[in-house]
Amino acid sequence: MSRFFSRRVQVEPAKPDLKPPVDDRASDGTTDSKLQSSNSNAAEDQEQLNSATEDQEPLNSVAEDQEQLNSVTEDQEQSKEGNSPREVSPQEADNGDYIGVQSRPYIRKILEKQGDKKILFADKVLKYTCSGKLKRRLLLITDFALYIVDPETDSLRRRIALAAVEKLCLSKLKDNFFAIIIPTEYDLLMASTRKTEIATVLVDATKSASDYELEVSRSDSFEYNAAAEIVKEVQFEEVEGGIKMRVVKK
């Protein structure tokens, strides 16, 4: 039976995007990874994740996730903005903007098109596709919606009204992974070293926008819908030297 069902919360339809959102899903698959310390770079981690099996050696550590999240090169930034990347000011970071939205015209245009002006959080994240691949994305949270932006194509992938978000799922361990549960759509599984801040911002923003408190679930395993008819379980286990994270199809 399809997961797309109606909810009691009235979700206001999104306005037309500057660029049509692109479906961020991929083909089905299973991922098994371990989080440990190593010096592998983002490209190596991506290659490992594409062929991950249950018997592989540990892949990512918290430090490596941070390295991937911050590994957009100066050349990439220059190709988008035409100049050297600007450092994020302390004031912007204090306001939850870790990417300098004001220095990214294409993001400002996306937000202006939707009528969103107040940014509560903005940062680089890693998004898990349905096949278990990691994709670099920008996560923006405003007082009305959250946005998933592709920094390589400057395109809006998804806009999700805060009223449509039902729950956040996190593990009890010190990993970077979290899932945003959206019953009327497919869910999001992402990684960020600022996942606690993201959870706090989403809870506060949802309460202000919809007058209800967002549920935050912490467990050693949780389920999420990688696509309309594809349910996966994320399992966490503390092992010697790190944390093992595994995603399996139900």
C-alpha positions in Angstrom: 0.0 0.0 0.0 1.3 3.4 -0.9 2.8 5.4 2.0 1.6 8.7 0.7 -1.4 9.4 2.9 -3.0 12.6 4.1 -2.3 14.1 7.6 -4.2 16.3 9.9 -1.7 19.2 9.4 -2.6 21.4 6.5 0.4 21.8 4.2 0.6 24.9 2.2 1.6 24.2 -1.5 5.0 25.4 -2.5 5.4 28.2 -5.0 7.1 27.6 -8.3 10.8 27.1 -7.9 13.5 29.1 -9.7 14.7 25.8 -11.0 12.4 22.7 -11.0 13.4 20.4 -8.1 15.0 17.3 -9.3 14.1 13.9 -7.8 17.0 13.1 -5.5 16.3 9.4 -5.3 18.4 6.6 -6.9 17.9 2.9 -7.5 17.4 0.5 -4.6 20.4 -1.0 -2.8 21.9 -1.9 0.6 24.8 -0.2 2.4 26.9 -1.6 5.2 29.6 0.8 6.6 31.7 1.2 9.7 32.7 4.6 11.1 36.4 4.6 12.1 39.4 6.9 11.9 41.4 7.0 8.7 42.8 9.4 6.2 40.8 8.4 3.2 39.5 11.3 1.1 36.0 12.0 -0.1 36.5 10.3 -3.5 37.9 7.1 -1.9 35.0 7.0 0.6 32.5 7.4 -2.2 34.1 4.6 -4.1 34.0 2.3 -1.0 30.4 3.2 -0.3 29.4 2.2 -3.8 30.6 -1.3 -3.4 30.2 -1.7 0.4 29.4 -5.2 1.7 28.9 -6.6 5.2 32.5 -8.0 5.4 34.3 -4.8 4.4 36.8 -2.9 6.5 35.5 0.2 8.4 34.8 3.2 6.1 34.0 6.6 7.6 34.7 8.2 10.9 33.2 11.3 12.3 36.3 13.2 11.3 36.1 11.9 7.8 32.5 12.9 7.5 33.5 16.5 8.5 36.3 16.4 5.9 33.8 15.4 3.2 31.3 18.1 4.3 34.0 20.8 4.0 35.8 19.5 0.9 34.2 21.7 -1.7 37.3 23.0 -3.4 38.2 26.6 -4.0 38.0 26.0 -7.8 34.4 24.8 -7.4 33.5 27.9 -5.4 35.2 30.1 -7.9 33.3 28.6 -10.8 30.0 29.4 -9.2 30.6 32.9 -7.8 33.5 34.1 -10.1 35.7 34.9 -7.2 37.5 33.4 -4.2 35.3 31.9 -1.5 34.4 34.2 1.3 35.0 33.1 4.9 31.9 32.8 7.0 31.8 35.6 9.5 31.4 34.9 13.2 28.0 36.7 13.2 26.7 34.4 10.4 27.9 31.3 12.2 26.2 32.6 15.4 23.0 32.8 13.4 23.3 29.3 12.1 24.6 30.2 8.6 27.8 28.2 8.1 28.0 28.6 4.3 27.6 32.4 3.9 24.2 32.5 2.1 24.6 36.2 1.3 27.6 35.4 -0.8 25.7 32.8 -2.8 23.3 34.6 -5.2 21.7 31.5 -6.6 20.6 30.5 -3.1 19.2 33.9 -2.4 17.2 33.8 -5.6 15.8 30.3 -4.6 14.6 31.7 -1.3 13.3 34.9 -2.7 11.3 33.0 -5.3 9.6 31.0 -2.4 9.2 34.1 -0.3 11.5 32.9 2.5 13.7 35.4 4.1 14.6 34.3 7.6 17.4 31.6 7.5 17.6 29.6 10.8 20.3 27.2 9.6 22.4 26.6 6.5 25.3 24.1 6.1 26.8 21.4 4.0 25.5 17.9 4.6 25.9 14.4 3.1 22.7 12.9 1.8 22.2 9.1 1.4 20.5 8.1 -1.8 18.3 5.0 -2.1 21.2 3.0 -3.4 23.5 4.0 -0.4 25.6 6.6 -2.3 26.6 9.8 -0.5 25.8 13.0 -2.3 26.9 16.5 -1.2 24.0 18.8 -0.5 23.3 22.1 1.2 20.6 22.0 3.9 18.8 25.2 4.6 16.1 25.7 7.2 13.9 28.7 7.3 10.9 29.6 9.5 8.6 28.0 6.9 10.4 25.2 5.1 13.6 23.2 4.7 15.5 23.2 1.4 17.9 20.6 -0.2 20.2 22.3 -2.7 22.7 20.7 -5.1 25.9 22.9 -4.8 27.3 21.5 -8.0 24.4 22.4 -10.2 23.1 25.3 -8.1 19.6 23.6 -8.3 16.9 23.1 -5.8 16.3 19.4 -5.2 13.5 19.6 -2.6 11.5 22.1 -0.7 9.6 20.6 2.3 7.2 22.6 4.4 7.9 22.4 8.1 4.3 21.4 8.7 4.9 18.2 6.6 7.7 17.0 8.9 6.5 14.4 11.4 9.6 13.2 13.2 13.3 13.2 13.5 15.2 9.9 14.0 18.7 9.8 15.5 20.8 7.1 17.2 21.9 7.1 20.8 25.6 7.0 19.7 28.1 9.6 18.7 27.6 9.4 15.0 26.5 12.0 12.4 23.4 10.4 10.9 19.8 11.4 11.2 16.5 10.9 9.3 13.8 13.4 8.6 10.4 11.7 8.4 7.9 13.2 5.9 4.7 11.0 5.7 3.4 12.7 2.6 6.6 12.2 0.7 9.8 10.0 0.9 12.1 10.6 3.8 15.6 12.0 4.1 18.6 10.2 5.5 21.6 12.6 6.0 24.8 13.0 7.9 26.1 16.2 9.5 28.5 16.9 12.4 25.9 19.5 13.5 23.0 17.0 13.7 22.2 18.1 17.3 21.9 21.7 16.2 19.8 20.7 13.2 17.4 18.8 15.5 17.1 21.7 17.9 16.5 24.2 15.0 13.8 22.0 13.4 12.0 21.4 16.7 11.9 25.1 17.5 11.0 26.2 14.0 8.2 23.6 13.7 6.7 24.6 17.0 6.7 28.3 15.9 5.3 27.5 12.4 2.7 24.9 13.3 2.1 25.1 17.0 3.0 21.5 17.6 6.2 19.9 18.9 8.2 17.8 16.5 8.9 14.3 17.8 12.5 13.4 18.2 13.2 9.6 18.4 16.6 8.2 19.6 17.2 4.5 19.1 19.9 2.0 18.0 17.8 1.4 14.9 15.1 3.2 13.0 13.1 2.8 9.8 12.7 5.4 7.0 11.1 5.4 3.5 13.9 5.7 1.0 11.2 5.9 -1.7 7.4 5.6 -1.9 7.4 1.8 -1.6 10.9 1.2 -0.2 11.4 0.9 3.5 14.9 0.6 5.0 16.2 0.1 8.5 19.3 2.0 9.7 21.1 0.0 12.4 23.9 1.3 14.7 26.3 -0.7 16.7 29.2 0.3 18.9 32.3 -1.8 17.9 35.9 -1.7 18.8 37.4 1.5 17.5 34.3 3.1 16.3 30.6 2.8 15.3 29.2 0.5 12.8 26.2 1.8 10.7 24.3 -0.4 8.4 21.3 0.3 6.1 19.2 -2.7 5.1 16.0 -3.0 3.0 13.0 -4.3 4.9 
